[in-house]
Amino acid sequence: MVERRPGLTVLSHVVLLLGIAIVAFPIYLAFIASTHTRDAILRVPMPLLPGGHMFENYSSALLGADTQGARVVVGRMMWISLVTALVISLGKIAISLLSAFAIVYFRFPFKKIVFWMIFVTLMLPVEVRILPTYKVLADLHMLNTYAGLTVPLIASATATFLFRQFFLSVPDELVEAARMDGAGPMRFFKDILVPLSQTSIAALFVIQFIYGWNQYLWPLLATTSEDMYPVVIGIKRMIASGDAAVDWNLVMATAILALVPPAIVVVVMQRWFVKGLVDTEK
């Protein structure tokens, strides 16, 4: 029987609440700053309660934020980020599912070598392969395109490895039963493996959506036109360099808007996300 220790329980709750406060307070300050004018934010002490310029700031950011650094239309940039995140996450899942299926259930020469070649790419930092990838995209005239933003980021050794491990745990009896029922490889994949992988797919979708949404380094290289900037680069462009004054109220409004889509994905898919992570560890 587990002994209950009230003191330890109280301490754990205090530590958790402290951690929540540390994480949430900067977000709260960003929201407060997004509801005031620039001059109000720069006063000492900074206001800690919402102001009366929330609608003005958020509408200015969405329709076109005029800052000293640049003019940024956040609505368009959020659309680009949304398309990029969806294509990257769905593309990674589709390719990884098929790759893991081929590695586990098909026999072909050098199968293990192929798998380990895929796995070794996990050990290569992004900086090692980013310049060759940029050169290929430039030669194919794919800069400043949705394909250029997404295609180089679709392949995923991590997702392939996770799906491979899950497929290896599928009982052989299930495979034999499907074969006796006359199910071909693709029918077995579509009707059995994909439904069994739903929770893992959901967990990977959440992770890869956030990964695609937060991309900064690759879009910075692959885009030179403001019409193709994602919202993360838009936030950076709003922060002026040199002696120019920064409209921090608009910057914070843009940052809060950029938090909304990933937060919605996490909240909506939280149950499947947690279950997928638990099932993956089994």
JOPE-V863282 format. One record per residue. N is the residue number from 0. RES is the residue in one letter. SS is DSSP state (H for helix, E for strand, C for the rest). PHI is phi in whole degrees, -180 to 180 (999 if undefined). Layout:
((N:RES:SS:PHI) (N:RES:SS:PHI))
This chain:
((0:M:C:999) (1:V:C:-77) (2:E:C:-80) (3:R:C:-87) (4:R:C:-121) (5:P:H:-56) (6:G:H:-63) (7:L:H:-67) (8:T:H:-64) (9:V:H:-63) (10:L:H:-63) (11:S:H:-64) (12:H:H:-67) (13:V:H:-63) (14:V:H:-64) (15:L:H:-64) (16:L:H:-64) (17:L:H:-64) (18:G:H:-63) (19:I:H:-62) (20:A:H:-64) (21:I:H:-63) (22:V:H:-76) (23:A:H:-82) (24:F:H:-62) (25:P:H:-60) (26:I:H:-66) (27:Y:H:-62) (28:L:H:-62) (29:A:H:-63) (30:F:H:-65) (31:I:H:-60) (32:A:H:-63) (33:S:C:-75) (34:T:C:-108) (35:H:C:-118) (36:T:C:-80) (37:R:H:-63) (38:D:H:-64) (39:A:H:-67) (40:I:H:-67) (41:L:H:-79) (42:R:C:-72) (43:V:C:-116) (44:P:C:-79) (45:M:C:-69) (46:P:C:-62) (47:L:C:-113) (48:L:C:-120) (49:P:C:-59) (50:G:C:-101) (51:G:C:-104) (52:H:C:-113) (53:M:H:-63) (54:F:H:-62) (55:E:H:-62) (56:N:H:-67) (57:Y:H:-70) (58:S:H:-68) (59:S:H:-64) (60:A:H:-67) (61:L:H:-68) (62:L:H:-90) (63:G:H:149) (64:A:E:-86) (65:D:E:-87) (66:T:C:-118) (67:Q:C:-69) (68:G:C:-84) (69:A:C:-171) (70:R:E:-99) (71:V:E:-123) (72:V:C:-95) (73:V:H:-69) (74:G:H:-58) (75:R:H:-66) (76:M:H:-67) (77:M:H:-67) (78:W:H:-64) (79:I:H:-63) (80:S:H:-64) (81:L:H:-65) (82:V:H:-62) (83:T:H:-60) (84:A:H:-65) (85:L:H:-67) (86:V:H:-65) (87:I:H:-64) (88:S:H:-67) (89:L:H:-68) (90:G:H:-65) (91:K:H:-60) (92:I:H:-65) (93:A:H:-63) (94:I:H:-67) (95:S:H:-69) (96:L:H:-60) (97:L:H:-66) (98:S:H:-65) (99:A:H:-65) (100:F:H:-61) (101:A:H:-66) (102:I:H:-68) (103:V:H:-85) (104:Y:H:-108) (105:F:C:-113) (106:R:C:-105) (107:F:C:-153) (108:P:C:-61) (109:F:C:60) (110:K:H:-61) (111:K:H:-66) (112:I:H:-65) (113:V:H:-61) (114:F:H:-62) (115:W:H:-69) (116:M:H:-66) (117:I:H:-65) (118:F:H:-66) (119:V:H:-63) (120:T:H:-62) (121:L:H:-64) (122:M:H:-86) (123:L:C:-92) (124:P:C:-67) (125:V:H:-58) (126:E:H:-62) (127:V:H:-70) (128:R:H:-105) (129:I:H:-74) (130:L:H:-70) (131:P:H:-60) (132:T:H:-64) (133:Y:H:-62) (134:K:H:-62) (135:V:H:-63) (136:L:H:-64) (137:A:H:-64) (138:D:H:-66) (139:L:C:-89) (140:H:C:57) (141:M:C:-107) (142:L:C:-70) (143:N:C:60) (144:T:C:-134) (145:Y:H:-64) (146:A:H:-62) (147:G:H:-66) (148:L:H:-76) (149:T:H:-112) (150:V:H:-56) (151:P:H:-64) (152:L:H:-103) (153:I:C:-78) (154:A:C:-62) (155:S:C:-141) (156:A:H:-70) (157:T:H:-62) (158:A:H:-65) (159:T:H:-61) (160:F:H:-64) (161:L:H:-65) (162:F:H:-67) (163:R:H:-61) (164:Q:H:-63) (165:F:H:-69) (166:F:H:-63) (167:L:H:-66) (168:S:C:-85) (169:V:C:-69) (170:P:C:-60) (171:D:H:-63) (172:E:H:-61) (173:L:H:-67) (174:V:H:-65) (175:E:H:-65) (176:A:H:-63) (177:A:H:-65) (178:R:H:-66) (179:M:H:-67) (180:D:C:-79) (181:G:C:85) (182:A:C:-77) (183:G:C:-77) (184:P:H:-58) (185:M:H:-72) (186:R:H:-68) (187:F:H:-61) (188:F:H:-65) (189:K:H:-74) (190:D:H:-91) (191:I:H:-119) (192:L:H:-68) (193:V:H:-63) (194:P:H:-60) (195:L:H:-66) (196:S:C:-94) (197:Q:H:-58) (198:T:H:-68) (199:S:H:-66) (200:I:H:-62) (201:A:H:-62) (202:A:H:-63) (203:L:H:-68) (204:F:H:-62) (205:V:H:-61) (206:I:H:-63) (207:Q:H:-74) (208:F:H:-64) (209:I:H:-64) (210:Y:H:-59) (211:G:H:-69) (212:W:H:-66) (213:N:C:-89) (214:Q:C:-61) (215:Y:C:-128) (216:L:H:-63) (217:W:H:-67) (218:P:H:-59) (219:L:H:-62) (220:L:H:-86) (221:A:H:-86) (222:T:C:-127) (223:T:C:-122) (224:S:C:-102) (225:E:H:-63) (226:D:H:-70) (227:M:H:-118) (228:Y:C:-76) (229:P:C:-76) (230:V:H:-68) (231:V:H:-63) (232:I:H:-69) (233:G:H:-60) (234:I:H:-62) (235:K:H:-64) (236:R:H:-70) (237:M:H:-74) (238:I:C:-88) (239:A:C:-70) (240:S:C:-103) (241:G:C:76) (242:D:C:-93) (243:A:C:-68) (244:A:C:-78) (245:V:C:-100) (246:D:C:-82) (247:W:H:-65) (248:N:H:-64) (249:L:H:-74) (250:V:H:-63) (251:M:H:-69) (252:A:H:-63) (253:T:H:-65) (254:A:H:-63) (255:I:H:-66) (256:L:H:-62) (257:A:H:-69) (258:L:H:-78) (259:V:H:-66) (260:P:H:-59) (261:P:H:-61) (262:A:H:-64) (263:I:H:-63) (264:V:H:-61) (265:V:H:-65) (266:V:H:-66) (267:V:H:-65) (268:M:C:-105) (269:Q:H:-60) (270:R:H:-63) (271:W:H:-70) (272:F:H:-63) (273:V:H:-65) (274:K:H:-64) (275:G:H:-65) (276:L:H:-66) (277:V:H:-66) (278:D:H:-66) (279:T:H:-66) (280:E:H:-79) (281:K:C:-73))
